[in-house]
Amino acid sequence: MDSFVKNGLMLGMLWVGLAATQAQVVDGVAAVVNDKVITFSQVRKEVDPIEAQYREILSGVELVEKVKEARLNSLKSLIERELIIQEFNSKGYFIPDNVIEDKVRKITDIQYEGDRRALVRTLQARGVSISNYKEQLRDQTIVGVMRQRNMASALLISPYQIEQYYQDNVRQFVRPDEVKLRVIYMKKPLFKEKRTGEDGKEEEYDPQKLVMDEILQKIRTGSDFASLAKGYSEGSQKSEGGLLGWVSESTLRPELAKVAFKLRPGQNSGVVETNDGYHIVMVEDLRKATVIPMAEVRERIESTLLQQEKERLQQEWLDGLRSKAFIKMFF
């Protein structure tokens, strides 16, 4: 084992040295997990999609730090996966070939309309053989099976735990001020139209704005808001009479929230212009901020606590695997 690690270290140093002098990075050892080597190319394969996203939105020091963090997280994930696979093998478990073949068949049916040759061509374009692809599926299956096997089948959360969580996190369960809204919305046209103004000069105008002004006048003279929304609105709530339902200030677009939360039930906003269109909002009802009763959030709390317990048990199991393994990172 010592000579193996020594060789791994030499390979890692070789990779670093060559990377500094060559434009094309030579593969090397990123980590050793017992007798298994994880290469830098494996890390790059895992992290490349994430790096591509970062490079589109970040630059400079922030980009460097985020890429470094992503690479380290990918390496840790690969180490974790290798520990699980090695544990699976040490127990003498195995995945029958027909299970993997069945997975390949299902993937082919769903993603490639049953055309196996299309799957093979796609893999070849990625530089992956069908046998390597099956090994990847086998590893994924092993990790899934082992995680499930080491998860307690009957976790129980006591009423006391739920009540304690509720008391400790009561701020999570405060329902903010909310208003029940109806909205009439009309899109802005791509181009305005032209007409002769009162001064005889040509001017631009938006016919949609004129329609909204007419709708507003109908509302003010007693026409039913919901009926007008069904007849004129271009919003997704048109068929429900523009009913948006209960919304908080944080969930409503700022231009509308600014006026909606100043209205009383039965009042409307007038025509509110935004960059994409025109809106008229009417408040049907309002309710002040209040703490949600525990009975209403009991199931949500129990689900949260169950997930936390599952994660704790998974971490405990993985820590146990790490404690009995030899792991060396060259990163």
C-alpha positions as CSV (number, residue, x, y, z in Angstrom):
1,M,0.0,0.0,0.0
2,D,2.9,2.4,0.8
3,S,4.5,2.0,-2.5
4,F,1.1,2.4,-4.2
5,V,0.5,5.7,-2.4
6,K,4.1,6.8,-3.2
7,N,3.5,6.1,-6.9
8,G,0.2,7.9,-6.7
9,L,1.9,10.9,-5.2
10,M,4.5,10.9,-7.9
11,L,1.8,10.8,-10.6
12,G,0.0,13.6,-8.9
13,M,3.2,15.7,-8.8
14,L,3.9,14.8,-12.5
15,W,0.4,16.1,-13.4
16,V,1.0,19.4,-11.7
17,G,4.4,19.9,-13.3
18,L,3.2,19.1,-16.8
19,A,0.1,21.2,-16.4
20,A,2.3,24.2,-15.7
21,T,4.2,23.7,-18.9
22,Q,1.7,22.3,-21.4
23,A,-1.5,23.8,-22.7
24,Q,-3.2,20.4,-22.7
25,V,-3.5,19.0,-19.2
26,V,-2.1,15.5,-18.7
27,D,-4.3,13.2,-16.6
28,G,-3.1,12.4,-13.1
29,V,-4.1,11.1,-9.7
30,A,-6.7,13.3,-7.9
31,A,-7.2,10.8,-5.0
32,V,-6.6,7.3,-3.8
33,V,-9.3,5.4,-2.0
34,N,-7.8,2.2,-0.6
35,D,-6.5,0.5,-3.8
36,K,-8.6,2.6,-6.2
37,V,-7.3,5.7,-8.1
38,I,-9.6,8.6,-8.9
39,T,-8.2,10.6,-11.8
40,F,-8.3,14.3,-12.6
41,S,-10.2,13.5,-15.8
42,Q,-13.0,11.9,-13.7
43,V,-13.2,15.0,-11.6
44,R,-13.3,17.2,-14.8
45,K,-16.0,15.0,-16.3
46,E,-18.2,15.5,-13.2
47,V,-17.6,19.2,-12.8
48,D,-17.5,20.4,-16.5
49,P,-21.2,21.2,-16.8
50,I,-21.2,23.2,-13.5
51,E,-18.0,25.1,-14.6
52,A,-19.7,26.0,-17.9
53,Q,-22.6,27.6,-16.0
54,Y,-20.3,29.5,-13.7
55,R,-18.2,30.8,-16.7
56,E,-21.4,32.3,-18.2
57,I,-22.3,34.3,-15.1
58,L,-19.1,34.9,-13.1
59,S,-15.6,36.2,-13.7
60,G,-12.4,37.1,-11.9
61,V,-11.8,36.0,-8.3
62,E,-15.4,34.9,-7.8
63,L,-15.2,32.6,-10.8
64,V,-11.9,31.1,-9.6
65,E,-13.3,30.4,-6.1
66,K,-16.5,28.9,-7.3
67,V,-14.7,26.6,-9.8
68,K,-12.3,25.5,-7.1
69,E,-15.2,24.8,-4.7
70,A,-17.0,22.8,-7.4
71,R,-14.0,20.7,-8.2
72,L,-13.4,19.9,-4.6
73,N,-17.0,19.0,-4.1
74,S,-17.0,16.7,-7.1
75,L,-13.8,15.0,-5.9
76,K,-15.4,14.4,-2.5
77,S,-18.5,13.0,-4.2
78,L,-16.4,10.6,-6.3
79,I,-14.6,9.5,-3.1
80,E,-17.9,8.9,-1.4
81,R,-19.2,6.9,-4.4
82,E,-16.1,4.8,-4.4
83,L,-16.3,4.0,-0.7
84,I,-19.9,2.8,-1.2
85,I,-19.0,0.6,-4.2
86,Q,-16.1,-0.9,-2.3
87,E,-18.3,-1.6,0.7
88,F,-20.8,-3.3,-1.6
89,N,-18.1,-5.5,-3.1
90,S,-16.6,-6.3,0.3
91,K,-19.9,-7.7,1.4
92,G,-20.0,-10.1,-1.5
93,Y,-23.1,-8.4,-3.1
94,F,-23.6,-8.3,-6.8
95,I,-26.0,-6.8,-9.4
96,P,-27.2,-9.4,-12.0
97,D,-26.5,-8.6,-15.6
98,N,-30.1,-8.8,-16.5
99,V,-30.9,-5.9,-14.1
100,I,-28.5,-3.6,-16.0
101,E,-29.7,-4.8,-19.3
102,D,-33.2,-4.0,-18.2
103,K,-32.1,-0.5,-17.3
104,V,-30.5,0.0,-20.7
105,R,-33.6,-1.3,-22.4
106,K,-35.9,1.1,-20.5
107,I,-33.6,4.1,-21.2
108,T,-33.5,3.2,-24.8
109,D,-37.3,2.9,-25.0
110,I,-37.9,6.2,-23.1
111,Q,-35.1,8.4,-24.5
112,Y,-34.4,6.9,-27.9
113,E,-37.8,5.5,-28.9
114,G,-36.5,2.0,-28.7
115,D,-33.6,2.6,-31.1
116,R,-30.6,0.9,-29.6
117,R,-28.4,2.2,-32.4
118,A,-29.3,5.8,-31.5
119,L,-28.2,5.2,-28.0
120,V,-24.9,3.7,-29.2
121,R,-24.3,6.7,-31.5
122,T,-24.9,9.1,-28.7
123,L,-22.5,7.3,-26.4
124,Q,-19.9,7.2,-29.1
125,A,-20.2,10.9,-29.6
126,R,-19.4,11.3,-25.9
127,G,-16.4,8.9,-26.2
128,V,-18.2,6.2,-24.1
129,S,-18.5,2.6,-25.1
130,I,-21.7,0.6,-24.4
131,S,-19.7,-1.6,-21.9
132,N,-18.5,1.5,-20.1
133,Y,-22.0,2.8,-20.0
134,K,-23.3,-0.4,-18.4
135,E,-20.6,-0.1,-15.8
136,Q,-21.7,3.5,-15.1
137,L,-25.3,2.2,-14.7
138,R,-24.0,-0.6,-12.4
139,D,-22.2,1.8,-10.2
140,Q,-25.3,4.1,-10.0
141,T,-27.4,1.1,-9.1
142,I,-24.9,0.0,-6.4
143,V,-24.9,3.4,-4.8
144,G,-28.7,3.6,-4.8
145,V,-29.1,0.1,-3.4
146,M,-26.5,0.7,-0.6
147,R,-27.9,4.0,0.4
148,Q,-31.4,2.5,0.7
149,R,-30.0,-0.6,2.5
150,N,-28.4,1.6,5.1
151,M,-31.4,3.7,5.7
152,A,-33.6,2.8,8.7
153,S,-36.9,1.4,7.3
154,A,-39.1,2.7,10.1
155,L,-38.0,6.1,11.3
156,L,-40.3,7.7,13.9
157,I,-40.7,11.3,14.8
158,S,-42.3,11.9,18.2
159,P,-45.0,14.5,18.9
160,Y,-42.5,16.1,21.3
161,Q,-39.9,16.6,18.5
162,I,-42.5,18.2,16.3
163,E,-43.7,20.5,19.1
164,Q,-40.1,21.4,20.0
165,Y,-39.3,22.2,16.3
166,Y,-42.4,24.4,16.1
167,Q,-41.4,26.4,19.2
168,D,-37.8,26.7,18.2
169,N,-38.6,27.8,14.6
170,V,-41.9,29.7,15.1
171,R,-40.7,32.5,12.8
172,Q,-40.9,30.1,9.9
173,F,-44.6,29.7,10.5
174,V,-45.6,33.3,10.5
175,R,-48.1,34.0,7.6
176,P,-47.4,37.6,6.4
177,D,-50.0,40.2,5.5
178,E,-51.9,38.9,2.5
179,V,-54.5,40.2,0.0
180,K,-56.9,38.3,-2.1
181,L,-56.6,39.8,-5.6
182,R,-58.3,39.8,-9.0
183,V,-56.2,41.1,-11.9
184,I,-57.1,42.3,-15.4
185,Y,-54.0,42.2,-17.7
186,M,-53.4,43.3,-21.2
187,K,-50.1,42.9,-23.1
188,K,-48.3,45.8,-24.7
189,P,-48.1,45.6,-28.5
190,L,-44.6,45.3,-30.1
191,F,-45.2,48.6,-31.9
192,K,-47.4,51.6,-31.1
193,E,-49.8,53.0,-33.6
194,K,-50.0,56.6,-34.9
195,R,-52.8,59.1,-35.0
196,T,-53.4,62.8,-35.4
197,G,-53.5,64.6,-32.1
198,E,-55.7,67.5,-31.0
199,D,-52.9,69.9,-32.1
200,G,-53.0,68.4,-35.6
201,K,-49.6,66.7,-35.2
202,E,-49.0,63.0,-35.6
203,E,-48.5,61.2,-32.3
204,E,-47.9,57.6,-31.2
205,Y,-50.5,55.9,-29.0
206,D,-51.1,52.4,-27.5
207,P,-54.6,51.0,-28.3
208,Q,-54.3,48.5,-25.5
209,K,-53.9,51.4,-23.0
210,L,-57.1,52.9,-24.4
211,V,-59.0,49.6,-23.9
212,M,-57.7,49.4,-20.3
213,D,-58.9,53.0,-19.7
214,E,-62.4,52.0,-21.0
215,I,-62.4,48.9,-18.7
216,L,-61.4,51.0,-15.7
217,Q,-64.3,53.4,-16.5
218,K,-66.7,50.4,-16.6
219,I,-65.5,49.2,-13.2
220,R,-66.0,52.6,-11.8
221,T,-69.6,52.8,-13.1
222,G,-70.5,49.5,-11.4
223,S,-69.6,46.7,-13.9
224,D,-68.5,43.4,-12.4
225,F,-64.7,43.1,-12.2
226,A,-64.7,39.3,-12.7
227,S,-66.9,39.5,-15.8
228,L,-64.7,42.1,-17.3
229,A,-61.6,40.0,-16.6
230,K,-63.2,37.0,-18.3
231,G,-64.1,39.1,-21.3
232,Y,-60.9,41.2,-21.7
233,S,-58.0,40.0,-19.7
234,E,-55.0,38.3,-21.4
235,G,-53.7,36.9,-18.2
236,S,-53.5,33.2,-17.2
237,Q,-56.3,33.7,-14.7
238,K,-58.8,34.9,-17.4
239,S,-61.1,32.0,-17.1
240,E,-61.3,32.4,-13.3
241,G,-62.3,36.0,-13.7
242,G,-58.8,37.2,-13.0
243,L,-58.7,35.6,-9.6
244,L,-55.0,35.5,-8.4
245,G,-56.0,34.4,-4.9
246,W,-54.2,35.1,-1.7
247,V,-50.7,36.6,-2.2
248,S,-48.1,38.2,0.1
249,E,-46.1,41.3,-0.8
250,S,-43.0,39.2,-1.4
251,T,-44.7,36.9,-3.9
252,L,-46.3,39.7,-6.0
253,R,-44.4,41.6,-8.6
254,P,-43.1,44.8,-7.0
255,E,-45.0,47.2,-9.3
256,L,-48.3,45.6,-8.3
257,A,-47.4,45.0,-4.6
258,K,-46.7,48.7,-4.2
259,V,-50.3,49.6,-4.9
260,A,-52.2,46.4,-3.9
261,F,-51.2,46.6,-0.3
262,K,-52.4,50.1,0.1
263,L,-56.0,49.2,-1.0
264,R,-59.0,48.2,1.1
265,P,-61.4,45.4,0.1
266,G,-63.4,46.5,-2.9
267,Q,-60.9,49.1,-4.1
268,N,-58.9,48.9,-7.4
269,S,-55.6,50.2,-8.4
270,G,-56.4,52.0,-11.6
271,V,-54.3,51.2,-14.6
272,V,-50.8,50.2,-13.6
273,E,-48.2,50.2,-16.4
274,T,-45.3,47.7,-16.3
275,N,-42.6,47.0,-18.9
276,D,-44.7,44.2,-20.5
277,G,-48.3,45.4,-20.2
278,Y,-51.1,47.1,-18.2
279,H,-52.8,45.8,-15.1
280,I,-55.8,46.7,-13.0
281,V,-55.9,44.9,-9.6
282,M,-58.8,44.8,-7.2
283,V,-58.5,43.7,-3.6
284,E,-61.4,41.3,-2.6
285,D,-60.2,40.7,0.9
286,L,-57.2,41.0,3.2
287,R,-55.8,39.3,6.3
288,K,-53.2,40.5,8.7
289,A,-50.0,38.6,9.6
290,T,-50.5,35.7,12.0
291,V,-48.8,32.6,13.3
292,I,-49.9,29.5,11.5
293,P,-51.3,27.0,14.1
294,M,-49.1,24.0,14.6
295,A,-51.9,21.6,13.5
296,E,-51.7,23.2,10.0
297,V,-47.9,22.6,9.7
298,R,-47.5,19.4,11.7
299,E,-47.1,17.2,8.5
300,R,-44.6,19.7,7.1
301,I,-42.5,19.7,10.3
302,E,-42.6,15.9,10.5
303,S,-41.4,15.6,6.9
304,T,-38.6,18.1,7.6
305,L,-37.5,16.2,10.7
306,L,-37.6,12.8,8.8
307,Q,-35.4,14.2,6.1
308,Q,-32.9,15.6,8.7
309,E,-32.8,12.2,10.4
310,K,-32.2,10.4,7.1
311,E,-29.4,12.7,6.3
312,R,-27.9,12.3,9.7
313,L,-28.0,8.5,9.4
314,Q,-26.5,8.6,5.9
315,Q,-23.7,10.8,7.1
316,E,-23.1,8.6,10.1
317,W,-22.8,5.6,7.8
318,L,-20.5,7.4,5.4
319,D,-18.3,8.6,8.2
320,G,-18.0,4.9,9.3
321,L,-16.9,3.9,5.8
322,R,-14.3,6.7,5.8
323,S,-12.9,5.8,9.2
324,K,-11.9,2.3,8.1
325,A,-10.6,3.4,4.7
326,F,-7.3,4.8,3.4
327,I,-8.0,8.0,1.6
328,K,-5.4,10.4,0.1
329,M,-6.3,13.5,-1.9
330,F,-3.8,15.2,-4.2
331,F,-5.9,18.3,-4.8
